[in-house]
Amino acid sequence: MNPDNLLRKQVVSEIKKKRLITFILIILSFIYLAINLLLGDAGLLKYRELSSKKQHLEKKITELGKENTHIKTQIKSLKENPFYAEKYAREEFGLARPGEYIFQYDKQ
């Protein structure tokens, strides 16, 4: 066997090994990046979960804002309108003026 030919085969074999190692490292890097993109702390699944949570909280904030506005309106009416305050006291607490009788019926 020719020593030049043997040396050439060894060089070609080393080049193939280096290419294979480089290829494997690149593939492993892509796999690592893909897993991080999907499952990492800043990954796609976490993003979708946080996005859903954000929408839920925004909806709740809107609902609480409406409820807050309603309560503020009710407080203003109770402070400024004696008729409304009397109506509220009668309906919510069953209060009556002196000498009045209240008849309550069970709803069935």
WOLIN-V88168 format. One line per field, one symbol per residue. ss: DSSP state (A for helix, B for strand, O for the rest). phi: phi as a letter, one per 20 degrees, with the letter a starting at -180 (. if undefined). burial: # if it has 16 or more other ideal C-beta (glycine too) atoms within 10 Angstrom, else .. A space follows every 50 residues. Layout:
# WOLIN-V88168
ss = ???
phi = ???
burial = ???
This chain:
# WOLIN-V88168
ss = OOAAAAAAAAAAAAAAAAAAAAAAAAAAAAAAAAAAAAAOOOOAAAAAAA AAAAAAAAAAAAAAAAAAAAAAAAAAAAAAOAAAAAAAAAAAAOOOOOOO OOOOOOOO
phi = .ffffffffffffffffffffffffffffffffffffedffdefffffff fffffffffffffffffffffffffffffedfffffgffffedmfbfgne dddddfec
burial = .................................................. .................................................. ........
